Amino acid sequence: MRKELREKIIDTCNQKMERKGSEVGLSFYAFFKNRNDQPDVLMEAARWWIETHQLDHFEKASKIREMVAAGI
């Protein structure tokens, strides 16, 4: 996964947890604007989330942050 996407995911997870607590859930869509202006990056996140790790639609932000930070 590209460095910029990793940073965006970690930053988004941190923001969500700050606002809603450590148990907040999110989907990979949380890392993107409502407009699909980066389809290649969206697909990269979707592949990581769905194909590579077979995660549920919603996962805890803390889990995703830990996985991405660890390079999983």
PQR file with spaces between the fields and no chain letter, atoms N, CA, C, O and H, PARSE charges and radii, in Angstrom:
ATOM       1  N    MET     1       0.854   -1.173    0.000 -0.4000 1.5000
ATOM       2  CA   MET     1       0.000    0.000    0.000 -0.0000 2.0000
ATOM       3  C    MET     1       0.907    1.245    0.000  0.5500 1.7000
ATOM       4  O    MET     1       1.891    1.317    0.737 -0.5500 1.4000
ATOM       5  N    ARG     2       0.553    2.194   -0.827 -0.4000 1.5000
ATOM       6  CA   ARG     2       1.368    3.409   -0.929 -0.0000 2.0000
ATOM       7  C    ARG     2       1.399    4.187    0.390  0.5500 1.7000
ATOM       8  O    ARG     2       0.444    4.167    1.167 -0.5500 1.4000
ATOM       9  H    ARG     2      -0.246    2.135   -1.425  0.4000 1.0000
ATOM      10  N    LYS     3       2.511    4.864    0.615 -0.4000 1.5000
ATOM      11  CA   LYS     3       2.759    5.595    1.863 -0.0000 2.0000
ATOM      12  C    LYS     3       1.658    6.616    2.149  0.5500 1.7000
ATOM      13  O    LYS     3       1.201    6.727    3.287 -0.5500 1.4000
ATOM      14  H    LYS     3       3.286    4.880   -0.016  0.4000 1.0000
ATOM      15  N    GLU     4       1.236    7.352    1.142 -0.4000 1.5000
ATOM      16  CA   GLU     4       0.219    8.397    1.335 -0.0000 2.0000
ATOM      17  C    GLU     4      -1.101    7.801    1.822  0.5500 1.7000
ATOM      18  O    GLU     4      -1.784    8.399    2.653 -0.5500 1.4000
ATOM      19  H    GLU     4       1.608    7.262    0.218  0.4000 1.0000
ATOM      20  N    LEU     5      -1.458    6.635    1.310 -0.4000 1.5000
ATOM      21  CA   LEU     5      -2.704    5.994    1.732 -0.0000 2.0000
ATOM      22  C    LEU     5      -2.572    5.502    3.163  0.5500 1.7000
ATOM      23  O    LEU     5      -3.506    5.649    3.952 -0.5500 1.4000
ATOM      24  H    LEU     5      -0.903    6.149    0.634  0.4000 1.0000
ATOM      25  N    ARG     6      -1.434    4.924    3.511 -0.4000 1.5000
ATOM      26  CA   ARG     6      -1.208    4.486    4.894 -0.0000 2.0000
ATOM      27  C    ARG     6      -1.349    5.656    5.859  0.5500 1.7000
ATOM      28  O    ARG     6      -2.008    5.544    6.893 -0.5500 1.4000
ATOM      29  H    ARG     6      -0.676    4.805    2.870  0.4000 1.0000
ATOM      30  N    GLU     7      -0.724    6.778    5.513 -0.4000 1.5000
ATOM      31  CA   GLU     7      -0.794    7.964    6.366 -0.0000 2.0000
ATOM      32  C    GLU     7      -2.227    8.470    6.499  0.5500 1.7000
ATOM      33  O    GLU     7      -2.655    8.847    7.589 -0.5500 1.4000
ATOM      34  H    GLU     7      -0.188    6.868    4.674  0.4000 1.0000
ATOM      35  N    LYS     8      -2.967    8.479    5.395 -0.4000 1.5000
ATOM      36  CA   LYS     8      -4.364    8.930    5.398 -0.0000 2.0000
ATOM      37  C    LYS     8      -5.221    8.023    6.282  0.5500 1.7000
ATOM      38  O    LYS     8      -6.060    8.507    7.043 -0.5500 1.4000
ATOM      39  H    LYS     8      -2.620    8.173    4.509  0.4000 1.0000
ATOM      40  N    ILE     9      -5.012    6.720    6.182 -0.4000 1.5000
ATOM      41  CA   ILE     9      -5.786    5.770    6.989 -0.0000 2.0000
ATOM      42  C    ILE     9      -5.504    5.965    8.464  0.5500 1.7000
ATOM      43  O    ILE     9      -6.433    6.021    9.270 -0.5500 1.4000
ATOM      44  H    ILE     9      -4.330    6.327    5.564  0.4000 1.0000
ATOM      45  N    ILE    10      -4.233    6.071    8.831 -0.4000 1.5000
ATOM      46  CA   ILE    10      -3.874    6.257   10.241 -0.0000 2.0000
ATOM      47  C    ILE    10      -4.437    7.568   10.769  0.5500 1.7000
ATOM      48  O    ILE    10      -4.978    7.610   11.874 -0.5500 1.4000
ATOM      49  H    ILE    10      -3.478    6.026    8.176  0.4000 1.0000
ATOM      50  N    ASP    11      -4.314    8.643    9.988 -0.4000 1.5000
ATOM      51  CA   ASP    11      -4.833    9.946   10.395 -0.0000 2.0000
ATOM      52  C    ASP    11      -6.355    9.909   10.567  0.5500 1.7000
ATOM      53  O    ASP    11      -6.883   10.434   11.548 -0.5500 1.4000
ATOM      54  H    ASP    11      -3.874    8.610    9.090  0.4000 1.0000
ATOM      55  N    THR    12      -7.048    9.299    9.627 -0.4000 1.5000
ATOM      56  CA   THR    12      -8.514    9.200    9.712 -0.0000 2.0000
ATOM      57  C    THR    12      -8.933    8.381   10.922  0.5500 1.7000
ATOM      58  O    THR    12      -9.865    8.762   11.630 -0.5500 1.4000
ATOM      59  H    THR    12      -6.620    8.872    8.830  0.4000 1.0000
ATOM      60  N    CYS    13      -8.268    7.273   11.170 -0.4000 1.5000
ATOM      61  CA   CYS    13      -8.582    6.445   12.342 -0.0000 2.0000
ATOM      62  C    CYS    13      -8.378    7.244   13.624  0.5500 1.7000
ATOM      63  O    CYS    13      -9.218    7.205   14.523 -0.5500 1.4000
ATOM      64  H    CYS    13      -7.511    6.964   10.595  0.4000 1.0000
ATOM      65  N    ASN    14      -7.268    7.966   13.709 -0.4000 1.5000
ATOM      66  CA   ASN    14      -7.002    8.788   14.901 -0.0000 2.0000
ATOM      67  C    ASN    14      -8.094    9.829   15.108  0.5500 1.7000
ATOM      68  O    ASN    14      -8.566   10.019   16.229 -0.5500 1.4000
ATOM      69  H    ASN    14      -6.586    7.997   12.979  0.4000 1.0000
ATOM      70  N    GLN    15      -8.497   10.505   14.034 -0.4000 1.5000
ATOM      71  CA   GLN    15      -9.544   11.525   14.139 -0.0000 2.0000
ATOM      72  C    GLN    15     -10.871   10.923   14.592  0.5500 1.7000
ATOM      73  O    GLN    15     -11.545   11.481   15.459 -0.5500 1.4000
ATOM      74  H    GLN    15      -8.113   10.350   13.124  0.4000 1.0000
ATOM      75  N    LYS    16     -11.247    9.789   14.009 -0.4000 1.5000
ATOM      76  CA   LYS    16     -12.516    9.142   14.374 -0.0000 2.0000
ATOM      77  C    LYS    16     -12.501    8.722   15.840  0.5500 1.7000
ATOM      78  O    LYS    16     -13.491    8.904   16.549 -0.5500 1.4000
ATOM      79  H    LYS    16     -10.700    9.336   13.305  0.4000 1.0000
ATOM      80  N    MET    17     -11.384    8.161   16.294 -0.4000 1.5000
ATOM      81  CA   MET    17     -11.298    7.710   17.680 -0.0000 2.0000
ATOM      82  C    MET    17     -11.293    8.886   18.656  0.5500 1.7000
ATOM      83  O    MET    17     -11.846    8.784   19.751 -0.5500 1.4000
ATOM      84  H    MET    17     -10.580    8.014   15.718  0.4000 1.0000
ATOM      85  N    GLU    18     -10.675    9.994   18.269 -0.4000 1.5000
ATOM      86  CA   GLU    18     -10.692   11.193   19.112 -0.0000 2.0000
ATOM      87  C    GLU    18     -12.116   11.720   19.280  0.5500 1.7000
ATOM      88  O    GLU    18     -12.506   12.130   20.373 -0.5500 1.4000
ATOM      89  H    GLU    18     -10.226   10.077   17.379  0.4000 1.0000
ATOM      90  N    ARG    19     -12.886   11.708   18.197 -0.4000 1.5000
ATOM      91  CA   ARG    19     -14.250   12.250   18.234 -0.0000 2.0000
ATOM      92  C    ARG    19     -15.263   11.283   18.843  0.5500 1.7000
ATOM      93  O    ARG    19     -16.177   11.707   19.551 -0.5500 1.4000
ATOM      94  H    ARG    19     -12.569   11.375   17.309  0.4000 1.0000
ATOM      95  N    LYS    20     -15.106    9.981   18.572 -0.4000 1.5000
ATOM      96  CA   LYS    20     -16.162    9.043   18.942 -0.0000 2.0000
ATOM      97  C    LYS    20     -15.714    7.924   19.872  0.5500 1.7000
ATOM      98  O    LYS    20     -16.523    7.070   20.231 -0.5500 1.4000
ATOM      99  H    LYS    20     -14.364    9.636   17.997  0.4000 1.0000
ATOM     100  N    GLY    21     -14.451    7.908   20.268 -0.4000 1.5000
ATOM     101  CA   GLY    21     -13.972    6.894   21.189 -0.0000 2.0000
ATOM     102  C    GLY    21     -13.279    5.736   20.494  0.5500 1.7000
ATOM     103  O    GLY    21     -13.366    5.580   19.276 -0.5500 1.4000
ATOM     104  H    GLY    21     -13.794    8.602   19.976  0.4000 1.0000
ATOM     105  N    SER    22     -12.597    4.934   21.279 -0.4000 1.5000
ATOM     106  CA   SER    22     -11.751    3.869   20.740 -0.0000 2.0000
ATOM     107  C    SER    22     -12.527    2.710   20.139  0.5500 1.7000
ATOM     108  O    SER    22     -11.947    1.881   19.438 -0.5500 1.4000
ATOM     109  H    SER    22     -12.526    5.060   22.268  0.4000 1.0000
ATOM     110  N    GLU    23     -13.811    2.636   20.395 -0.4000 1.5000
ATOM     111  CA   GLU    23     -14.621    1.527   19.882 -0.0000 2.0000
ATOM     112  C    GLU    23     -15.326    1.859   18.566  0.5500 1.7000
ATOM     113  O    GLU    23     -16.107    1.052   18.062 -0.5500 1.4000
ATOM     114  H    GLU    23     -14.282    3.310   20.964  0.4000 1.0000
ATOM     115  N    VAL    24     -15.056    3.035   18.010 -0.4000 1.5000
ATOM     116  CA   VAL    24     -15.733    3.465   16.787 -0.0000 2.0000
ATOM     117  C    VAL    24     -15.365    2.540   15.625  0.5500 1.7000
ATOM     118  O    VAL    24     -14.221    2.104   15.493 -0.5500 1.4000
ATOM     119  H    VAL    24     -14.422    3.690   18.419  0.4000 1.0000
ATOM     120  N    GLY    25     -16.352    2.258   14.798 -0.4000 1.5000
ATOM     121  CA   GLY    25     -16.143    1.448   13.612 -0.0000 2.0000
ATOM     122  C    GLY    25     -16.126    2.317   12.373  0.5500 1.7000
ATOM     123  O    GLY    25     -16.666    3.423   12.359 -0.5500 1.4000
ATOM     124  H    GLY    25     -17.281    2.612   14.905  0.4000 1.0000
ATOM     125  N    LEU    26     -15.497    1.798   11.332 -0.4000 1.5000
ATOM     126  CA   LEU    26     -15.486    2.504   10.060 -0.0000 2.0000
ATOM     127  C    LEU    26     -15.313    1.510    8.923  0.5500 1.7000
ATOM     128  O    LEU    26     -14.943    0.355    9.136 -0.5500 1.4000
ATOM     129  H    LEU    26     -15.059    0.899   11.343  0.4000 1.0000
ATOM     130  N    SER    27     -15.588    1.976    7.718 -0.4000 1.5000
ATOM     131  CA   SER    27     -15.369    1.165    6.523 -0.0000 2.0000
ATOM     132  C    SER    27     -14.265    1.833    5.712  0.5500 1.7000
ATOM     133  O    SER    27     -13.837    2.939    6.045 -0.5500 1.4000
ATOM     134  H    SER    27     -15.889    2.914    7.545  0.4000 1.0000
ATOM     135  N    PHE    28     -13.802    1.179    4.658 -0.4000 1.5000
ATOM     136  CA   PHE    28     -12.725    1.772    3.864 -0.0000 2.0000
ATOM     137  C    PHE    28     -13.176    3.027    3.147  0.5500 1.7000
ATOM     138  O    PHE    28     -12.338    3.811    2.701 -0.5500 1.4000
ATOM     139  H    PHE    28     -14.150    0.281    4.388  0.4000 1.0000
ATOM     140  N    TYR    29     -14.476    3.239    3.023 -0.4000 1.5000
ATOM     141  CA   TYR    29     -14.978    4.471    2.408 -0.0000 2.0000
ATOM     142  C    TYR    29     -14.683    5.694    3.269  0.5500 1.7000
ATOM     143  O    TYR    29     -14.693    6.815    2.760 -0.5500 1.4000
ATOM     144  H    TYR    29     -15.157    2.602    3.386  0.4000 1.0000
ATOM     145  N    ALA    30     -14.420    5.507    4.556 -0.4000 1.5000
ATOM     146  CA   ALA    30     -14.160    6.622    5.471 -0.0000 2.0000
ATOM     147  C    ALA    30     -12.910    7.407    5.083  0.5500 1.7000
ATOM     148  O    ALA    30     -12.735    8.542    5.527 -0.5500 1.4000
ATOM     149  H    ALA    30     -14.411    4.597    4.970  0.4000 1.0000
ATOM     150  N    PHE    31     -12.047    6.826    4.271 -0.4000 1.5000
ATOM     151  CA   PHE    31     -10.790    7.456    3.919 -0.0000 2.0000
ATOM     152  C    PHE    31     -10.879    8.313    2.664  0.5500 1.7000
ATOM     153  O    PHE    31      -9.869    8.843    2.201 -0.5500 1.4000
ATOM     154  H    PHE    31     -12.189    5.904    3.911  0.4000 1.0000
ATOM     155  N    PHE    32     -12.082    8.452    2.111 -0.4000 1.5000
ATOM     156  CA   PHE    32     -12.267    9.148    0.847 -0.0000 2.0000
ATOM     157  C    PHE    32     -13.419   10.134    0.931  0.5500 1.7000
ATOM     158  O    PHE    32     -14.314   10.007    1.767 -0.5500 1.4000
ATOM     159  H    PHE    32     -12.902    8.021    2.487  0.4000 1.0000
ATOM     160  N    LYS    33     -13.376   11.115    0.047 -0.4000 1.5000
ATOM     161  CA   LYS    33     -14.474   12.064   -0.083 -0.0000 2.0000
ATOM     162  C    LYS    33     -15.662   11.353   -0.718  0.5500 1.7000
ATOM     163  O    LYS    33     -15.516   10.258   -1.260 -0.5500 1.4000
ATOM     164  H    LYS    33     -12.649   11.218   -0.632  0.4000 1.0000
ATOM     165  N    ASN    34     -16.824   11.966   -0.654 -0.4000 1.5000
ATOM     166  CA   ASN    34     -18.013   11.381   -1.279 -0.0000 2.0000
ATOM     167  C    ASN    34     -17.858   11.266   -2.788  0.5500 1.7000
ATOM     168  O    ASN    34     -18.489   10.419   -3.419 -0.5500 1.4000
ATOM     169  H    ASN    34     -16.943   12.856   -0.214  0.4000 1.0000
ATOM     170  N    ARG    35     -17.041   12.094   -3.349 -0.4000 1.5000
ATOM     171  CA   ARG    35     -16.795   12.083   -4.784 -0.0000 2.0000
ATOM     172  C    ARG    35     -15.671   11.091   -5.074  0.5500 1.7000
ATOM     173  O    ARG    35     -14.669   11.069   -4.360 -0.5500 1.4000
ATOM     174  H    ARG    35     -16.528   12.782   -2.836  0.4000 1.0000
ATOM     175  N    ASN    36     -15.821   10.295   -6.080 -0.4000 1.5000
ATOM     176  CA   ASN    36     -14.813    9.300   -6.432 -0.0000 2.0000
ATOM     177  C    ASN    36     -13.765    9.929   -7.354  0.5500 1.7000
ATOM     178  O    ASN    36     -13.727    9.648   -8.552 -0.5500 1.4000
ATOM     179  H    ASN    36     -16.635   10.312   -6.660  0.4000 1.0000
ATOM     180  N    ASP    37     -12.906   10.796   -6.767 -0.4000 1.5000
ATOM     181  CA   ASP    37     -11.912   11.485   -7.577 -0.0000 2.0000
ATOM     182  C    ASP    37     -10.546   10.788   -7.582  0.5500 1.7000
ATOM     183  O    ASP    37      -9.612   11.257   -8.233 -0.5500 1.4000
ATOM     184  H    ASP    37     -12.937   11.024   -5.794  0.4000 1.0000
ATOM     185  N    GLN    38     -10.431    9.672   -6.860 -0.4000 1.5000
ATOM     186  CA   GLN    38      -9.196    8.886   -6.852 -0.0000 2.0000
ATOM     187  C    GLN    38      -9.544    7.398   -6.955  0.5500 1.7000
ATOM     188  O    GLN    38      -9.321    6.648   -6.005 -0.5500 1.4000
ATOM     189  H    GLN    38     -11.190    9.291   -6.331  0.4000 1.0000
ATOM     190  N    PRO    39     -10.081    6.967   -8.085 -0.5600 1.5000
ATOM     191  CA   PRO    39     -10.534    5.575   -8.188  0.2800 2.0000
ATOM     192  C    PRO    39      -9.431    4.545   -7.978  0.5500 1.7000
ATOM     193  O    PRO    39      -9.690    3.476   -7.426 -0.5500 1.4000
ATOM     194  N    ASP    40      -8.210    4.844   -8.407 -0.4000 1.5000
ATOM     195  CA   ASP    40      -7.123    3.881   -8.226 -0.0000 2.0000
ATOM     196  C    ASP    40      -6.754    3.706   -6.757  0.5500 1.7000
ATOM     197  O    ASP    40      -6.448    2.597   -6.320 -0.5500 1.4000
ATOM     198  H    ASP    40      -8.000    5.713   -8.855  0.4000 1.0000
ATOM     199  N    VAL    41      -6.781    4.789   -5.999 -0.4000 1.5000
ATOM     200  CA   VAL    41      -6.470    4.710   -4.568 -0.0000 2.0000
ATOM     201  C    VAL    41      -7.622    4.033   -3.822  0.5500 1.7000
ATOM     202  O    VAL    41      -7.393    3.239   -2.910 -0.5500 1.4000
ATOM     203  H    VAL    41      -7.030    5.691   -6.354  0.4000 1.0000
ATOM     204  N    LEU    42      -8.856    4.349   -4.211 -0.4000 1.5000
ATOM     205  CA   LEU    42     -10.022    3.693   -3.614 -0.0000 2.0000
ATOM     206  C    LEU    42      -9.950    2.187   -3.832  0.5500 1.7000
ATOM     207  O    LEU    42     -10.213    1.415   -2.910 -0.5500 1.4000
ATOM     208  H    LEU    42      -9.041    4.994   -4.952  0.4000 1.0000
ATOM     209  N    MET    43      -9.599    1.767   -5.032 -0.4000 1.5000
ATOM     210  CA   MET    43      -9.495    0.338   -5.313 -0.0000 2.0000
ATOM     211  C    MET    43      -8.346   -0.306   -4.547  0.5500 1.7000
ATOM     212  O    MET    43      -8.445   -1.463   -4.140 -0.5500 1.4000
ATOM     213  H    MET    43      -9.386    2.394   -5.781  0.4000 1.0000
ATOM     214  N    GLU    44      -7.275    0.422   -4.350 -0.4000 1.5000
ATOM     215  CA   GLU    44      -6.156   -0.092   -3.554 -0.0000 2.0000
ATOM     216  C    GLU    44      -6.602   -0.360   -2.119  0.5500 1.7000
ATOM     217  O    GLU    44      -6.286   -1.403   -1.546 -0.5500 1.4000
ATOM     218  H    GLU    44      -7.195    1.362   -4.680  0.4000 1.0000
ATOM     219  N    ALA    45      -7.334    0.586   -1.550 -0.4000 1.5000
ATOM     220  CA   ALA    45      -7.852    0.403   -0.188 -0.0000 2.0000
ATOM     221  C    ALA    45      -8.863   -0.739   -0.142  0.5500 1.7000
ATOM     222  O    ALA    45      -8.859   -1.536    0.795 -0.5500 1.4000
ATOM     223  H    ALA    45      -7.590    1.433   -2.016  0.4000 1.0000
ATOM     224  N    ALA    46      -9.716   -0.818   -1.140 -0.4000 1.5000
ATOM     225  CA   ALA    46     -10.729   -1.882   -1.184 -0.0000 2.0000
ATOM     226  C    ALA    46     -10.074   -3.257   -1.293  0.5500 1.7000
ATOM     227  O    ALA    46     -10.486   -4.199   -0.616 -0.5500 1.4000
ATOM     228  H    ALA    46      -9.719   -0.170   -1.902  0.4000 1.0000
ATOM     229  N    ARG    47      -9.064   -3.369   -2.137 -0.4000 1.5000
ATOM     230  CA   ARG    47      -8.366   -4.649   -2.264 -0.0000 2.0000
ATOM     231  C    ARG    47      -7.713   -5.046   -0.951  0.5500 1.7000
ATOM     232  O    ARG    47      -7.821   -6.198   -0.531 -0.5500 1.4000
ATOM     233  H    ARG    47      -8.730   -2.603   -2.686  0.4000 1.0000
ATOM     234  N    TRP    48      -7.040   -4.113   -0.301 -0.4000 1.5000
ATOM     235  CA   TRP    48      -6.393   -4.388    0.985 -0.0000 2.0000
ATOM     236  C    TRP    48      -7.431   -4.849    2.003  0.5500 1.7000
ATOM     237  O    TRP    48      -7.213   -5.820    2.727 -0.5500 1.4000
ATOM     238  H    TRP    48      -6.952   -3.178   -0.642  0.4000 1.0000
ATOM     239  N    TRP    49      -8.560   -4.144    2.052 -0.4000 1.5000
ATOM     240  CA   TRP    49      -9.610   -4.393    3.042 -0.0000 2.0000
ATOM     241  C    TRP    49     -10.352   -5.698    2.756  0.5500 1.7000
ATOM     242  O    TRP    49     -10.526   -6.526    3.651 -0.5500 1.4000
ATOM     243  H    TRP    49      -8.737   -3.355    1.463  0.4000 1.0000
ATOM     244  N    ILE    50     -10.788   -5.881    1.510 -0.4000 1.5000
ATOM     245  CA   ILE    50     -11.681   -6.986    1.155 -0.0000 2.0000
ATOM     246  C    ILE    50     -10.917   -8.227    0.701  0.5500 1.7000
ATOM     247  O    ILE    50     -11.099   -9.310    1.259 -0.5500 1.4000
ATOM     248  H    ILE    50     -10.647   -5.209    0.783  0.4000 1.0000
ATOM     249  N    GLU    51     -10.076   -8.073   -0.293 -0.4000 1.5000
ATOM     250  CA   GLU    51      -9.397   -9.240   -0.863 -0.0000 2.0000
ATOM     251  C    GLU    51      -8.262   -9.749    0.025  0.5500 1.7000
ATOM     252  O    GLU    51      -8.182  -10.944    0.309 -0.5500 1.4000
ATOM     253  H    GLU    51      -9.928   -7.193   -0.746  0.4000 1.0000
ATOM     254  N    THR    52      -7.400   -8.860    0.455 -0.4000 1.5000
ATOM     255  CA   THR    52      -6.215   -9.284    1.199 -0.0000 2.0000
ATOM     256  C    THR    52      -6.554   -9.752    2.610  0.5500 1.7000
ATOM     257  O    THR    52      -6.080  -10.797    3.055 -0.5500 1.4000
ATOM     258  H    THR    52      -7.464   -7.889    0.225  0.4000 1.0000
ATOM     259  N    HIS    53      -7.387   -8.964    3.318 -0.4000 1.5000
ATOM     260  CA   HIS    53      -7.633   -9.266    4.733 -0.0000 2.0000
ATOM     261  C    HIS    53      -9.042   -9.773    5.039  0.5500 1.7000
ATOM     262  O    HIS    53      -9.324  -10.157    6.174 -0.5500 1.4000
ATOM     263  H    HIS    53      -7.772   -8.115    2.956  0.4000 1.0000
ATOM     264  N    GLN    54      -9.914   -9.780    4.061 -0.4000 1.5000
ATOM     265  CA   GLN    54     -11.285  -10.273    4.215 -0.0000 2.0000
ATOM     266  C    GLN    54     -11.961   -9.704    5.466  0.5500 1.7000
ATOM     267  O    GLN    54     -12.565  -10.433    6.252 -0.5500 1.4000
ATOM     268  H    GLN    54      -9.685   -9.468    3.139  0.4000 1.0000
ATOM     269  N    LEU    55     -11.842   -8.393    5.626 -0.4000 1.5000
ATOM     270  CA   LEU    55     -12.426   -7.708    6.772 -0.0000 2.0000
ATOM     271  C    LEU    55     -13.919   -7.494    6.551  0.5500 1.7000
ATOM     272  O    LEU    55     -14.390   -7.456    5.414 -0.5500 1.4000
ATOM     273  H    LEU    55     -11.351   -7.801    4.987  0.4000 1.0000
ATOM     274  N    ASP    56     -14.651   -7.356    7.642 -0.4000 1.5000
ATOM     275  CA   ASP    56     -16.069   -7.027    7.573 -0.0000 2.0000
ATOM     276  C    ASP    56     -16.228   -5.611    7.028  0.5500 1.7000
ATOM     277  O    ASP    56     -15.265   -4.846    6.964 -0.5500 1.4000
ATOM     278  H    ASP    56     -14.268   -7.386    8.565  0.4000 1.0000
ATOM     279  N    HIS    57     -17.454   -5.273    6.636 -0.4000 1.5000
ATOM     280  CA   HIS    57     -17.700   -3.938    6.086 -0.0000 2.0000
ATOM     281  C    HIS    57     -17.289   -2.868    7.095  0.5500 1.7000
ATOM     282  O    HIS    57     -16.639   -1.892    6.721 -0.5500 1.4000
ATOM     283  H    HIS    57     -18.236   -5.894    6.687  0.4000 1.0000
ATOM     284  N    PHE    58     -17.656   -3.032    8.363 -0.4000 1.5000
ATOM     285  CA   PHE    58     -17.248   -2.112    9.420 -0.0000 2.0000
ATOM     286  C    PHE    58     -16.305   -2.835   10.366  0.5500 1.7000
ATOM     287  O    PHE    58     -16.578   -3.948   10.815 -0.5500 1.4000
ATOM     288  H    PHE    58     -18.185   -3.825    8.667  0.4000 1.0000
ATOM     289  N    GLU    59     -15.187   -2.176   10.659 -0.4000 1.5000
ATOM     290  CA   GLU    59     -14.197   -2.686   11.608 -0.0000 2.0000
ATOM     291  C    GLU    59     -13.831   -1.565   12.562  0.5500 1.7000
ATOM     292  O    GLU    59     -14.022   -0.391   12.246 -0.5500 1.4000
ATOM     293  H    GLU    59     -14.965   -1.272   10.294  0.4000 1.0000
ATOM     294  N    LYS    60     -13.312   -1.915   13.714 -0.4000 1.5000
ATOM     295  CA   LYS    60     -12.894   -0.901   14.681 -0.0000 2.0000
ATOM     296  C    LYS    60     -11.711   -0.122   14.116  0.5500 1.7000
ATOM     297  O    LYS    60     -10.780   -0.691   13.547 -0.5500 1.4000
ATOM     298  H    LYS    60     -13.157   -2.869   13.970  0.4000 1.0000
ATOM     299  N    ALA    61     -11.777    1.186   14.290 -0.4000 1.5000
ATOM     300  CA   ALA    61     -10.708    2.053   13.798 -0.0000 2.0000
ATOM     301  C    ALA    61      -9.377    1.684   14.443  0.5500 1.7000
ATOM     302  O    ALA    61      -8.334    1.756   13.793 -0.5500 1.4000
ATOM     303  H    ALA    61     -12.533    1.648   14.753  0.4000 1.0000
ATOM     304  N    SER    62      -9.402    1.296   15.702 -0.4000 1.5000
ATOM     305  CA   SER    62      -8.159    0.937   16.389 -0.0000 2.0000
ATOM     306  C    SER    62      -7.510   -0.282   15.738  0.5500 1.7000
ATOM     307  O    SER    62      -6.287   -0.335   15.615 -0.5500 1.4000
ATOM     308  H    SER    62     -10.249    1.238   16.231  0.4000 1.0000
ATOM     309  N    LYS    63      -8.298   -1.245   15.328 -0.4000 1.5000
ATOM     310  CA   LYS    63      -7.772   -2.441   14.665 -0.0000 2.0000
ATOM     311  C    LYS    63      -7.139   -2.083   13.327  0.5500 1.7000
ATOM     312  O    LYS    63      -6.042   -2.545   13.012 -0.5500 1.4000
ATOM     313  H    LYS    63      -9.292   -1.203   15.428  0.4000 1.0000
ATOM     314  N    ILE    64      -7.823   -1.265   12.546 -0.4000 1.5000
ATOM     315  CA   ILE    64      -7.316   -0.876   11.232 -0.0000 2.0000
ATOM     316  C    ILE    64      -6.032   -0.066   11.391  0.5500 1.7000
ATOM     317  O    ILE    64      -5.064   -0.289   10.665 -0.5500 1.4000
ATOM     318  H    ILE    64      -8.713   -0.889   12.802  0.4000 1.0000
ATOM     319  N    ARG    65      -6.021    0.864   12.329 -0.4000 1.5000
ATOM     320  CA   ARG    65      -4.830    1.681   12.560 -0.0000 2.0000
ATOM     321  C    ARG    65      -3.632    0.798   12.913  0.5500 1.7000
ATOM     322  O    ARG    65      -2.535    0.997   12.391 -0.5500 1.4000
ATOM     323  H    ARG    65      -6.808    1.045   12.919  0.4000 1.0000
ATOM     324  N    GLU    66      -3.844   -0.168   13.791 -0.4000 1.5000
ATOM     325  CA   GLU    66      -2.762   -1.062   14.189 -0.0000 2.0000
ATOM     326  C    GLU    66      -2.255   -1.895   13.015  0.5500 1.7000
ATOM     327  O    GLU    66      -1.048   -2.066   12.845 -0.5500 1.4000
ATOM     328  H    GLU    66      -4.735   -0.329   14.215  0.4000 1.0000
ATOM     329  N    MET    67      -3.172   -2.407   12.214 -0.4000 1.5000
ATOM     330  CA   MET    67      -2.778   -3.207   11.051 -0.0000 2.0000
ATOM     331  C    MET    67      -1.950   -2.394   10.056  0.5500 1.7000
ATOM     332  O    MET    67      -0.913   -2.853    9.578 -0.5500 1.4000
ATOM     333  H    MET    67      -4.153   -2.268   12.352  0.4000 1.0000
ATOM     334  N    VAL    68      -2.412   -1.203    9.755 -0.4000 1.5000
ATOM     335  CA   VAL    68      -1.726   -0.360    8.775 -0.0000 2.0000
ATOM     336  C    VAL    68      -0.378    0.095    9.321  0.5500 1.7000
ATOM     337  O    VAL    68       0.614    0.093    8.593 -0.5500 1.4000
ATOM     338  H    VAL    68      -3.254   -0.830   10.143  0.4000 1.0000
ATOM     339  N    ALA    69      -0.330    0.485   10.593 -0.4000 1.5000
ATOM     340  CA   ALA    69       0.930    0.923   11.196 -0.0000 2.0000
ATOM     341  C    ALA    69       1.959   -0.201   11.218  0.5500 1.7000
ATOM     342  O    ALA    69       3.158    0.049   11.090 -0.5500 1.4000
ATOM     343  H    ALA    69      -1.136    0.486   11.184  0.4000 1.0000
ATOM     344  N    ALA    70       1.494   -1.439   11.380 -0.4000 1.5000
ATOM     345  CA   ALA    70       2.385   -2.596   11.414 -0.0000 2.0000
ATOM     346  C    ALA    70       2.792   -3.053   10.022  0.5500 1.7000
ATOM     347  O    ALA    70       3.647   -3.927    9.881 -0.5500 1.4000
ATOM     348  H    ALA    70       0.520   -1.642   11.484  0.4000 1.0000
ATOM     349  N    GLY    71       2.192   -2.472    9.000 -0.4000 1.5000
ATOM     350  CA   GLY    71       2.521   -2.849    7.634 -0.0000 2.0000
ATOM     351  C    GLY    71       1.880   -4.141    7.184  0.5500 1.7000
ATOM     352  O    GLY    71       2.348   -4.784    6.244 -0.5500 1.4000
ATOM     353  H    GLY    71       1.498   -1.762    9.115  0.4000 1.0000
ATOM     354  N    ILE    72       0.807   -4.520    7.855 -0.4000 1.5000
ATOM     355  CA   ILE    72       0.102   -5.765    7.519 -0.0000 2.0000
ATOM     356  C    ILE    72      -0.759   -5.556    6.294  0.5500 1.7000
ATOM     357  O    ILE    72      -1.434   -6.484    5.848 -0.5500 1.4000
ATOM     358  H    ILE    72       0.427   -3.997    8.618  0.4000 1.0000
